[in-house]
Amino acid sequence: MKAAIFHAAHQPLEVQEVPTPQPGPGQVLVRVAACGVCHTDLHYIDHGVPTFKKPPLILGHEVSGTVAALGPGVENWKAGDRVLLPAVVGCGTCAMCRTGRENVCERMVMFGNNVDGGFAEYILAPAKDLFALPEEIPLVEGCIIADATTTPYHAVVNRGRVKPGDQVVVFGCGGIGLNLVQIAVAVGARVTAVDILDEKLEWARRLGAAATVNARTTDRVDKAVRAATDGGADVAFEAIGNPATMEQAFACTRNGGRLVIVGYTDQPMRLNVSRVMYREMEVVGSLGCRAVDYPRVLELARSGRIKVTELVTARFPLDEINAAFDTLRRGEGIRSIVIPA
């Protein structure tokens, strides 16, 4: 099969022929329809963030496709079934999995990190972890649900605990941030979006944001957000991965508010601990999505309560995968996908 191979940081991916994997007991071989291009992949390529499986490695963790072959003992799937792969799978037996937090499993396995991912014509996956992709959701564009949609759902519903009527602010209107916007709107919040690009802020308004703030042209972002949210946000989300914007987002929350960190950085942020204590503030992290929530997200997409296809703004063949990452580096569009076939 053809696959894009990650050999080392600061090098382009190399598209080459590799052996097609064969499914073992309990596994399914999936013919990849599409795989989303995510900043997580870019961290490995551009920033030298180490992968758990040492290169050479096939990256990619937003995968949709069709069942191509079944391993021994697999009975609940058949060839041709439309499926979505979760970005991360849990072991099912550790303390986190047994308390319903399999997204932070002690032995988690992430596609394109611990094992080979979806920038290839085929991928192996545990049969127990696949999800049926409804016919109403397009097979190709539906791949982004695997991370770009489910991760914001977990952040909004489980970590942010957003309720109808809440004032929410979202920092960063890329693929993750815009899904934070539309999911928060879907659960009944009033959303203010913050970015430095008017094009991204227009997308946020299109997806239901009631107010927007351009941080590049605003002297005091916290003051502008507080004005837009009647005194401060109940819940703030940071989807950029920048300590400075994390601090800004925290400054935009009202007393008793909550900051949810969705963006990744390995740098420290400054935190006014006295405010955390005296005003009963919360600062929480959010990673991925629990398996139990995938059907709920799929239903939101199937019923049209959240948009999927519209957020896919560029499609690349596998041979042009490095151009797809260049598009991401330039911050163009919302979500790019790679189509191996």
C-alpha positions in Angstrom: 0.0 0.0 0.0 1.0 3.6 -0.3 1.7 5.6 2.9 3.2 8.9 4.0 6.1 8.1 6.3 7.4 10.3 9.1 11.2 9.6 9.4 12.3 12.5 11.6 11.4 16.0 12.8 12.1 18.9 10.5 11.9 16.7 7.4 9.0 16.3 4.9 6.9 13.2 4.9 8.0 10.6 2.4 5.3 8.9 0.3 6.3 5.3 -0.4 5.1 1.8 -0.8 5.0 -0.3 2.4 3.5 -3.7 3.2 -0.3 -3.7 3.7 -0.9 -4.7 7.3 -3.0 -7.9 8.0 -5.6 -7.9 10.8 -4.9 -10.1 13.8 -7.4 -11.4 16.3 -10.0 -8.8 17.2 -8.7 -6.3 14.6 -10.2 -4.8 11.5 -8.3 -3.6 8.4 -9.9 -0.3 7.3 -9.5 1.2 3.8 -8.9 4.8 4.6 -11.4 7.2 2.9 -9.8 10.3 4.4 -7.6 11.5 7.3 -7.6 15.0 8.7 -4.5 17.2 9.0 -4.1 18.3 12.6 -1.7 20.6 14.5 -0.8 17.6 16.6 0.9 16.1 13.6 2.7 19.4 13.0 4.1 19.3 16.5 5.9 16.0 15.6 7.1 17.3 12.3 8.0 20.9 13.0 8.6 21.1 16.8 10.2 17.8 17.5 7.6 16.5 20.0 8.5 12.9 20.4 6.1 10.1 19.3 5.7 7.0 21.4 6.5 4.7 18.5 9.9 5.8 17.2 10.0 6.7 13.5 9.6 5.5 10.8 5.9 6.0 11.6 2.7 6.8 9.7 1.1 9.8 11.2 -2.6 10.8 11.2 -5.4 10.3 13.7 -8.6 11.6 12.1 -9.7 8.6 10.1 -12.8 7.5 8.3 -13.1 4.6 5.9 -14.7 1.3 5.1 -14.0 -2.2 6.5 -11.7 -4.1 4.1 -10.9 -7.3 6.1 -11.7 -8.9 9.4 -9.3 -10.6 11.8 -10.1 -13.8 13.6 -13.0 -13.5 16.1 -14.5 -10.3 14.7 -18.2 -10.8 14.1 -19.9 -7.4 14.5 -18.5 -5.8 11.3 -18.6 -6.8 7.6 -16.7 -5.8 4.5 -17.8 -2.4 3.2 -19.2 -1.0 6.5 -18.6 2.7 6.9 -16.6 3.4 10.0 -15.0 6.2 12.1 -11.9 5.6 14.1 -11.5 7.3 17.5 -8.3 9.3 17.7 -7.3 7.5 21.0 -8.3 4.1 22.3 -8.3 3.0 25.9 -7.3 -0.3 27.5 -10.6 -0.7 29.2 -9.1 -2.1 32.5 -7.1 0.7 34.1 -8.4 3.0 36.9 -9.2 5.8 34.4 -11.1 3.5 32.0 -13.1 1.9 34.8 -14.2 5.3 36.0 -15.4 6.5 32.6 -12.3 8.5 31.7 -10.8 6.4 29.0 -9.6 9.5 27.1 -6.9 9.7 29.8 -6.3 6.0 29.9 -3.1 5.0 31.7 -2.2 2.8 28.7 -3.8 4.8 25.9 -3.0 4.2 22.3 -3.2 7.0 19.8 -3.2 6.5 16.1 -0.2 8.2 14.4 1.7 8.2 17.7 1.7 4.9 19.5 0.8 3.0 16.4 0.7 3.7 12.6 -2.0 6.1 11.6 -4.2 7.2 8.8 -2.0 8.9 6.2 -2.0 5.6 4.2 -4.4 3.5 2.1 -5.1 1.1 4.9 -5.0 1.2 8.7 -5.4 -1.5 11.4 -7.8 -0.8 14.3 -9.4 -2.8 17.2 -12.8 -3.9 16.1 -14.2 -3.0 19.6 -13.3 0.7 19.1 -14.8 1.4 15.7 -18.0 3.5 15.3 -20.5 3.1 12.5 -20.7 6.3 10.4 -24.3 7.2 9.6 -25.2 7.5 5.9 -26.2 11.1 6.4 -22.6 12.0 7.2 -20.3 12.0 4.2 -17.6 9.3 4.4 -14.7 11.6 3.3 -15.4 14.8 5.2 -16.7 12.8 8.2 -13.1 11.9 9.1 -12.7 15.2 11.0 -15.3 14.1 13.6 -12.6 11.7 15.0 -10.8 14.6 16.7 -11.7 18.1 15.4 -15.3 17.7 16.5 -15.2 15.2 19.4 -12.3 16.9 21.2 -14.3 20.2 21.4 -17.4 18.2 22.5 -15.6 16.7 25.4 -14.1 20.1 26.3 -17.5 21.9 26.2 -19.8 19.3 27.8 -17.6 17.4 30.2 -14.7 19.7 31.1 -16.3 23.0 30.7 -19.7 21.8 31.9 -21.4 24.5 29.8 -25.1 25.0 30.5 -27.8 26.8 28.6 -27.5 30.5 29.1 -23.8 30.4 30.0 -21.5 33.2 28.6 -18.6 31.4 26.8 -15.5 32.9 25.2 -13.4 30.9 22.8 -9.8 32.0 22.1 -8.6 30.7 18.7 -10.9 30.1 15.7 -9.1 27.3 13.9 -10.5 23.8 13.4 -10.8 23.0 17.1 -11.8 26.5 18.1 -14.7 26.8 15.6 -16.0 23.5 16.8 -15.9 24.8 20.3 -18.0 27.7 19.1 -20.6 25.6 17.4 -20.9 23.0 20.1 -21.2 25.6 22.8 -24.0 27.2 20.8 -25.6 23.8 20.3 -25.9 23.3 24.0 -27.4 26.7 24.6 -24.5 29.1 25.4 -23.9 32.6 24.2 -20.5 32.6 22.6 -17.9 35.3 22.1 -15.0 34.4 19.7 -11.5 35.8 19.8 -9.0 35.6 17.0 -6.5 37.8 15.1 -8.0 37.1 11.6 -11.3 38.7 10.5 -11.9 35.7 8.2 -11.8 33.3 11.1 -14.1 35.6 13.1 -16.6 35.6 10.3 -16.6 31.8 10.4 -17.3 32.0 14.1 -20.3 34.3 13.5 -21.5 31.9 10.8 -21.4 29.1 13.3 -23.4 31.0 15.9 -21.1 33.3 17.8 -23.0 36.2 19.1 -20.0 38.5 19.4 -16.4 38.5 18.1 -13.2 40.3 19.2 -10.1 40.8 16.9 -7.2 40.6 19.4 -4.8 42.2 16.9 -6.9 45.4 16.7 -8.1 45.6 20.3 -6.0 47.2 23.0 -7.6 45.4 25.9 -9.0 42.0 24.9 -10.2 41.2 28.4 -12.1 44.5 28.6 -13.7 43.9 25.2 -14.8 40.4 26.2 -16.1 41.5 29.6 -18.2 44.1 27.8 -19.5 41.5 25.4 -20.3 39.0 28.1 -22.0 41.2 30.6 -19.0 41.2 33.1 -17.0 38.2 32.1 -17.4 34.7 30.7 -18.7 31.8 32.8 -16.4 29.5 30.8 -13.4 30.4 28.7 -11.7 28.0 26.2 -8.1 28.4 24.9 -7.6 26.5 21.7 -4.3 28.0 20.6 -1.7 26.5 22.9 0.0 29.8 23.8 0.6 30.8 27.5 -0.1 34.4 26.7 -3.6 33.7 25.3 -4.2 31.3 28.2 -3.6 34.1 30.6 -5.8 36.4 28.5 -8.6 33.9 28.5 -8.3 33.5 32.3 -8.5 37.3 32.6 -11.8 37.2 30.7 -13.7 35.0 33.2 -16.0 36.3 35.8 -15.7 35.4 39.5 -16.3 31.7 40.0 -15.5 31.1 36.3 -13.7 28.3 34.6 -10.8 28.2 32.1 -10.5 25.1 30.0 -7.2 24.6 28.3 -7.6 22.7 25.0 -4.5 24.0 23.1 -1.1 22.3 23.7 2.1 23.9 24.7 5.1 22.7 26.7 5.7 26.2 28.1 4.5 27.4 31.6 1.7 30.0 32.0 1.5 32.5 34.8 -1.5 32.2 37.1 -2.7 34.6 39.7 -3.2 32.0 42.5 -4.8 34.5 44.9 -7.6 35.1 42.3 -8.0 31.3 41.9 -8.5 30.9 45.6 -10.3 34.1 46.6 -12.7 34.1 43.6 -13.1 30.3 43.5 -11.8 30.0 39.9 -11.2 26.8 38.1 -8.4 25.9 35.6 -8.8 22.5 33.9 -7.3 20.6 31.0 -9.1 18.8 28.3 -7.8 16.0 26.2 -9.6 14.1 23.4 -12.9 12.6 24.0 -14.4 9.6 25.8 -15.5 6.7 23.7 -19.0 6.9 25.2 -19.5 10.4 23.7 -18.7 9.6 20.1 -22.3 8.4 19.3 -23.6 11.6 20.8 -21.4 13.7 18.5 -22.3 11.6 15.5 -25.9 12.2 16.2 -25.4 16.0 16.4 -23.7 15.8 13.0 -26.3 13.4 11.5 -29.2 15.6 12.6 -27.5 18.8 11.3 -27.2 20.4 14.7 -23.5 20.9 14.0 -21.7 21.4 10.7 -19.1 19.0 9.4 -18.6 19.2 5.6 -18.5 23.0 5.6 -15.4 23.0 7.8 -13.4 21.0 5.4 -11.9 23.7 3.3 -9.1 21.8 1.4 -8.7 18.3 0.1 -5.3 16.8 -0.9 -4.3 13.5 -2.5 -1.7 11.5 -0.5 1.1 12.4 -2.9 0.5 16.1 -1.9 0.5 15.6 1.8 3.4 18.0 2.4 1.4 20.7 0.6 -1.4 20.0 3.0 0.9 20.7 6.0 2.1 23.9 4.3 -1.5 25.0 4.2 -1.8 24.3 7.9 1.4 26.2 8.6 0.1 29.3 6.8 -3.1 29.1 8.8 -5.2 28.9 5.7 -8.8 27.6 5.7 -10.3 25.6 8.6 -9.5 21.9 8.2 -7.6 20.1 5.4 -8.0 16.4 4.8 -5.8 13.9 2.9 -7.6 11.4 0.6 -5.4 8.4 -0.1 -7.4 6.7 -2.9 
